[in-house]
Amino acid sequence: MSEHKDKMNEISASLMKLFVADVFSRHNITDSEKRKLSKEQKDQIKEIVADLKDKVEDFLENQKTKKITEETFEPETPQNVTLRELLKKNKKKDD
């Protein structure tokens, strides 16, 4: 599990570097023109990244549980039932 997490972190870091480099090149920003971030800005970025990581992990965990429940759920209706029969059955349930 931690190997998977490490691999995802590496991929995320490389994508972020690529994205930032692309933005800099589109706006013709060189190394000498880049300004340094203040400590507050760095802290804000770190908080945002940590929050995003938590949200992604929660999302992935929810997807795992959703997939597991879908795999264990079996439909109640047999395969040979027609749509008309299903509609009649649902109509009778509603009445």
C-alpha positions as CSV (number, residue, x, y, z in Angstrom):
1,M,0.0,0.0,0.0
2,S,2.8,2.5,0.9
3,E,4.6,1.6,-2.4
4,H,1.4,2.6,-4.2
5,K,1.2,5.9,-2.2
6,D,4.9,6.6,-2.9
7,K,4.4,6.0,-6.6
8,M,1.4,8.3,-6.7
9,N,3.4,11.0,-4.9
10,E,6.2,10.8,-7.4
11,I,3.7,11.0,-10.3
12,S,2.0,14.0,-8.7
13,A,5.2,15.8,-8.1
14,S,6.4,15.3,-11.7
15,L,3.1,16.4,-13.1
16,M,3.2,19.5,-11.0
17,K,6.7,20.4,-12.1
18,L,5.7,19.9,-15.7
19,F,2.6,22.1,-15.3
20,V,4.6,24.9,-13.6
21,A,7.3,24.7,-16.3
22,D,4.7,24.9,-19.0
23,V,3.0,28.0,-17.4
24,F,6.4,29.7,-17.1
25,S,7.3,29.0,-20.7
26,R,3.9,30.2,-22.0
27,H,4.4,33.5,-20.2
28,N,8.1,33.8,-21.1
29,I,9.3,33.8,-17.5
30,T,13.0,33.0,-17.0
31,D,14.8,32.0,-13.8
32,S,16.0,35.5,-13.2
33,E,12.4,36.9,-13.4
34,K,10.9,34.5,-10.8
35,R,10.3,36.0,-7.5
36,K,10.7,34.2,-4.2
37,L,7.7,33.2,-2.2
38,S,7.2,34.5,1.4
39,K,7.0,32.1,4.3
40,E,3.2,32.7,4.5
41,Q,2.7,31.9,0.8
42,K,4.7,28.7,1.2
43,D,2.7,27.7,4.3
44,Q,-0.6,28.3,2.4
45,I,0.6,26.2,-0.5
46,K,1.6,23.4,1.9
47,E,-1.8,23.5,3.5
48,I,-3.6,23.4,0.2
49,V,-1.6,20.5,-1.0
50,A,-2.2,18.6,2.3
51,D,-5.9,19.3,2.0
52,L,-6.0,18.1,-1.6
53,K,-4.1,14.9,-0.6
54,D,-6.6,14.2,2.1
55,K,-9.6,14.7,-0.2
56,V,-8.0,12.5,-2.9
57,E,-7.3,9.7,-0.4
58,D,-10.9,10.0,0.9
59,F,-12.3,9.8,-2.6
60,L,-10.1,6.8,-3.5
61,E,-11.2,5.0,-0.3
62,N,-14.9,5.7,-1.1
63,Q,-14.4,4.4,-4.6
64,K,-12.9,1.2,-3.2
65,T,-15.8,0.6,-0.8
66,K,-18.3,1.5,-3.5
67,K,-16.7,-1.0,-5.9
68,I,-16.7,-3.7,-3.2
69,T,-20.3,-3.2,-2.5
70,E,-21.2,-3.2,-6.2
71,E,-19.3,-6.5,-6.7
72,T,-21.1,-8.2,-3.8
73,F,-24.6,-6.9,-4.8
74,E,-26.5,-9.4,-7.0
75,P,-29.6,-8.3,-8.9
76,E,-32.9,-9.7,-7.6
77,T,-34.5,-10.1,-11.0
78,P,-33.7,-13.1,-13.2
79,Q,-32.1,-12.5,-16.6
80,N,-35.2,-13.7,-18.6
81,V,-37.6,-11.0,-17.4
82,T,-38.9,-8.6,-20.0
83,L,-39.1,-4.9,-19.5
84,R,-42.9,-5.0,-19.6
85,E,-42.9,-7.5,-16.7
86,L,-40.5,-5.3,-14.7
87,L,-42.8,-2.3,-15.3
88,K,-45.9,-4.2,-14.2
89,K,-44.1,-5.4,-11.1
90,N,-43.0,-1.9,-10.2
91,K,-46.5,-0.6,-10.8
92,K,-47.9,-3.2,-8.4
93,K,-45.4,-2.2,-5.8
94,D,-46.4,1.4,-6.1
95,D,-50.1,0.6,-5.6
